[in-house]
């Protein structure tokens, strides 16, 4: 892969000639402003990171998490770019290349979770579970829905992914100037595709990380093919995607620990014990002891918080350095498309990262309070799917037969229905079914946590 092609500034659509005054921004700076100014990005402020519907103003949302990933991603891009140039690994990598790489990572961090439905990753699981259990029972004009969908269409629904939904959102669903959504550059779109495979190519047992999840729906197959052609990735991960993934891992692993600690799920003594039992190297754990002694010497009123917050900052910087070194070490394999892991796996600091993730999962993600909110979230999403799917199946783009179906389809955004109408032109009813079901996932994924909860309350009278 070549940097000049990977950093493609082309877009599918563009503003009509003469509509823009002289603009000195780079194309990636334009991407940034389109993202920041979008309603889709703003909605992340009311979407769950870990704790659904949390009333605290401290706990992170998808918006604050995305801002952190954007910041870490740009920092990683700065470090890696400087190392590539310093070590002269690639004569085509210039200062202009470095700036473009940093701008893309800054943008990619903002939108890497933009397609996630309400209630965090549990929302994805709830949508998948609904289709697994209810799609076989769904009848359309006397025939089973599963018999009207092809293999990939069915797999798209059964393996619903926020990653794939994110590509669909920014490229089609967000109203901007035309049917191309935000109309972002191919270079940025390529970076945000973490898994460059379809739903029928997923292989959990594969050593290659590309096959762990799907990166796009069949509905975006043509767009995905164009992105691959324009950027020259040809089935491989964009090298910048490895940086984005590392930034995401570093951000949420450290942030989830901080949030869980603030919520009182564990104290610093339990945390230290867990780090030791999970095989974290002694010199890393020593940071906790040194900071605790420092806190006692300073007679701080809350030494535990001081220790945790400063340790996480130190470890975050350490993980940044490790990810940078890993990218440089594996530079040739990454650029050749043969690197199959992530940047932190297999390193001593990779043990640190996995320990942080594991502690957050064991003490927060599986807590009774999280389970209660997930049960509530499942009730909300199941109700919405139970009623929106029949309404969408009956929808023909102009009217919706049936009193309740018509009322429920009216809840769906006009933008999303316009996307359906555009995509379904010339298709027979069987082929339209897939797009109608995507209309439902589009609608639900576009909801915030509060909107989904309030809509459920309004429609049922039941308050959760």
N, C-alpha and C positions, 0 to 999 in steps of 0.2 A: 504494500500500500504506500502511496505517496502523499505527502502532506499537502501539496498544492491541490490535489483532488479531494482529499479528506475534508479540507476546509472550504468546501464548495459554498459560494455565496449566492447560488441560484435559488430561485423559488418557483413553485408551480405556477403561481399567478403573480401579477404585479399591478400596481396602480396605473391607471391609464396615463399616457404621456401628457405632460403638462400640468398634472394635478399636484405635483410636489414642487415647491420652490427649491432653490439650491440648498442641498443638505450635505453637510460635511461629516455626518456620522458614518461609521462603518456599517456594513449590513448586519453585523452581529450586535452592534449597539442599537440598531433599529429593532432587532429581535427583542432585546432587553426591554425596551420601552413598550413594545406591544404586549409583552408578558405582564409587566408591572401595572399597566393600565387596564388589564382585562378583569372582567367580573369573575372569570374562572379562577384566577389567581387570588382574588380577594376572598372568595368563598373558602379558601383553605384556612382562614382564621377561625372558622367554626366547624372544622373537621378534626376528628380524633387523631392524635399521635399514639398514645398508649391508653389514656384514661378517658373513656367516653363520657361526654356530658359533665365533665368536672367543673365545679363552680369556682375553683381557685383561679386567680389571675396569674399565678406563677407557673402552673403546669403547661408544658408545651402543647401547641396545636400543630397541625400540618404546616401552617404558615410559618411559625417560628422555626420549626424543623427545617423547612425548605430554605429559609434564609441562612441557617447555619450550614447546610450542605453547600449552598451557593458560595458562602465565604470560604469554607474549607476547600471546596473544589478549586476555587481561584488560587488559593494559597499553594495547593498541590501543583497546579498547573504552572505557577511561577517557579517553584522549586525544580520541577522536572524539566521545564524548558531551559532554565539556566544551566542545569547539569548536562543536558544534551549539547548545548552550545559550548560549554566549558570543556567537555570531553571530546568534542568534535565528532560526535557519533553520526552526524548527518549533515553534509555540506549544504543541503537545501533548506535546513532549518535556520531561519533568520530572525532578526528582531521583530519583523512584521509577522512572521509565523507565530512567534511567542505571544504577541498581543492578541492574535486571532484565537489561539488556543485558550488563553485566559478568559477572553470574552465569551467563548462558547461554553466553557465550564461554569462560568458565573450564571449564564442563562439556563443551562441544563439542570443545575442545582435547584433553580426556582420551579421548574416544571416536572421534576422527576417523579413526583407523587400527585400530579394534578388530576390524574384520572381515577384516583382512589375513591370508592364510594364512601358514604358516611359510616362511622363507627370503626374506622381503621381497617386493619387486615381482617378482622372478624367479619366486616361487611362483605369482603370478597368471598370469604368462606360461606357465609349465609346465602349469597346469591348462587354460588356453585351448588350448594346443598339443595336449594329449592329446585333447580333444574334437574338435578340427579333424581330427586324423588317425585317431581310432578310432571316433568316433560313426557315421560312414557304414558301418562294418563291424559294428556292434552289431546283433544279431538278437534280437527279442523275439517269442516264440510264432510263429516262422516269418516274421515281417515285419521290415523294416528299422526301427530305432528312429527314424531321421530322418523316416520317413513317418508316424510316430505322434505326432510333436510338431508343434505349430503354429508359425507363423513367429516369434513372440516367444519362445516356449519354447526353440526352437532357438538363436535369437540370444542369449538369456540365457547359454547354456552356451558358445557360441563366443566371446562377449565377456565372459566372467566377470570381475567387478570386485570388489575389496575394498570399495569404497564402497557398492555395493549389498548386499554381504554384511554390512556393518556395520549397516545399517538392519534387515536381517533378524534379525541376532543380538540387538540390544537390544530389538526389538519382539516376538520370538517364542521364540528359542532359549535365552535365559538364564532359568534357573528363578528365579522370585521368588515371586509369590503366585498367579498364574493364567496363562492362555495368552498374556498380553500381554508376556511377558518382563520387562524392567526397568520397563515401564509408565511411560516418561518422558513429559514434557509435550510437547504438539504444537509449542510454541515451540522447544524444543531439537531435536526430530526434524527440524523444518523447516530449522534452521540447519545440521545435519550433511549434508543432501542437497546436495552440491556441483553435481550435474548433474541438474536436474529433468526428465529425459527417459528414455524407455524404451530398450531395446536396439535396437529397430527404427527409432529416431529419431536414432541416432548419425550424425554427419556431420563427419568430420575436416577437410573443406575449409571448413566454415562459419566465418564471422567471429565469430559469437556463441559465447563460451566454453562456454555451457550444453550445446552439442551434442557436445563432445569425447569424452565417455564417458557411460555410463548411470548413473543414480542409484538404480535400484530394479529388482528382478526382477518378473516378471509375478505371482508368488505374493504380492507385497506391493502389487499395483495398488490394491486397495480402501483399504489403509492410506494409500498415497501420495495418493489422491484426497481422503481425509478430511483429511489434513494440509494440503493445498492449500486446501480449503474453510475449515477452522478458522483458518488464518493469513492467508488472503486473498492468497496469492502467485499463484494462477491461472496456472501455467506459468512464472512468472518465478523468478529466484533470490531467496531471502530476502536482504535487505540485509546481514544479519549473516554470511552465507556468504562475502561478499567479504572481510570482516575475518578470518574463520577461514582462508581461503585464503592471505591475505597473511601471517598469523602462521605458517602451515605453511611457506610459501616461505622466510621469513626464518630460521626455526628450522633447517630442514634445509640450506639453502645455507651458512650459517655453520658449523653443526655438522659437516657432511660435510668441509669444508675442514680443520677442527681435527682430526677423527679421521684423515683421510688424512695430514696432516702428522705426527701422533703415530706413525702406522704407518710413516713414513719414505718415503712415495711421492714427495715432493719437498722441496726446501729453500727457504728464504726468497728466495734469489736467483732460482731458477727460477720461484717464485710471482710475484715482482715482474715478471719478464720476460713471463710469461703475461698478467698484468693489463694491461700496456702494449700487447701485441700484440692484445688483445681489445677495445681502444678505450675502456678505462676512463679517465674524465677525469683530467687531470694532478693536480688538487687532491686527488683521492681517493687516488691512488697516493702523493702526497707524504706521507701519513700514515705509510707504511712507512719512508720515509727519515728523517722526524723522530723516530720511535720508535727507529730503529736508532742514530741519533746519541745519543739519550738513554740507550740501553742501554750504549753504549760509555763514555759519561761516567760512568755509575754502576758501570762495570766488572763488569757482571753475567756470571755464568759461562755462561749460556745466552741470549745476546742474541736469537737467532732465535726462540726460543719466546716471549720477552717481546714481540717485535715482532708476531708473528702473533696472539697471544692478545689483546693490547690493540687491535690494528687491527680485529679481528673485533667486539670490544665497541663500538668507536666506530662502525663501519659498521652494526652492528645498530641502534644508536640512530638513526642517520641514516635507515635504511630505515623505521623506525617513524614518524619524522616525515614522510617522503615518503608513506607509505601513509595517514597521517592527513590530510594535505593533499589527497591525491587523492580520498579519500572525501568530503571537504567540497566540493571543487571540482565533483564529479560527483553531488552529493547528490540533486538533482532527478531526474536520469536513473536513478539507483540506485533511488530510491523509486517511480519510474514503471515500473520493470522494463525500461527501454530501454538500460541500460548493458551493453555486450557484451564488455568486456575485463576484465582483472584490475586491481587498484589500482596496480601498479607498472610495468606495461607502458608503453613510450613515454616514460618519464622518464629523466633522466640517471642516476638511481640504479637504474633498471631495467637499465641496461647493467652496473652493478656486480653486481647480482643474477645476471644471466645469465652473467657472467664467472666468478663463484664456482661456479655450477652446472656450467659447462663444464669448468673446471679439475678439479673433483672427479670428473667423469665420465671425462675423458681420462686422468687419472693414477691413479685408484683403481678406478672401476667397470669399466674395461677391462683391469685388471691381471691377470697370470697367476694370482695367488693367488685373486682373486675368481672367475676362470673355473674354477679347479679346484673350488672349493666349489660353484659353480653346477652343474657337471657332476655332482658328488655329490648335490646337491639334486634334480636332475632324475631321477637313478637312483632315489632314494627315492620321490619323488612318482609317478613312472611305475609303480613296483611297487605302491604302495598303490592307485592308480586302476585298474590292471589287475585287481586282485582285489576291491576294494570295489564297483566298478560291477556286475559280474555278481552279487555277493552281494545288492546292493540291488535289482536287477531281479527277483531271485527272491523277495525279501522281500514278504510279504503282510500284515504287521502283527501276525501271530500266530506263525507259524513260518516257517522258511526252508528249503525243500527242498534237498537236496544237502549232503553232508558238509562240504565246504570252505566253501560259501556260508554255511552256518549258523555256522561258526566265525568267519568274517570279519565277518558282520553283528553278532556278539556284541561286536566291538571298538567298535561305534558307541555313543555315549552314549545312555542311556535317555531323557534329555531330548529329544534330537534325534529319536529314534524316536517319542516321545510327540507331538512336533510333527507328524511325518508322519501319525500315526494320526488326529490331530485334523483336519488339513487335507484328508485323503483321504476322509473320510466322505461317502458318497453318490456318489463319482466312479466312472466305469467304469475298466477296467484301462488303457486308452490314456491317459486323463487322469492316472492315478496315476504313469505312467512319469516324467513331468516332476518330480514331487515326490520320486520315488525317486532320481533323479539329483541333485536338490538335497540329498537326505539324504547323499549322498557328499561333495559340496562343503562341506556343513555340518560333516561329521565331520573332513575334512582341514583346513579353515580353523580349526577349533577346536584343532588340535594346535599345540604349541610346536615350535621347531626341534629341541630335544633329544628330545622325545617321539617325533617322527617318525623321527629318526635311530635312537633306541634300539629303537623298534618294528620298524623295518626290520632291524636287527641281530638282534633276537630271533627274527624270523620266517624270516630267510634264513640266518643264521649268518655273514653278510658284514658286516664292520666298516668303516664309513666315517668 
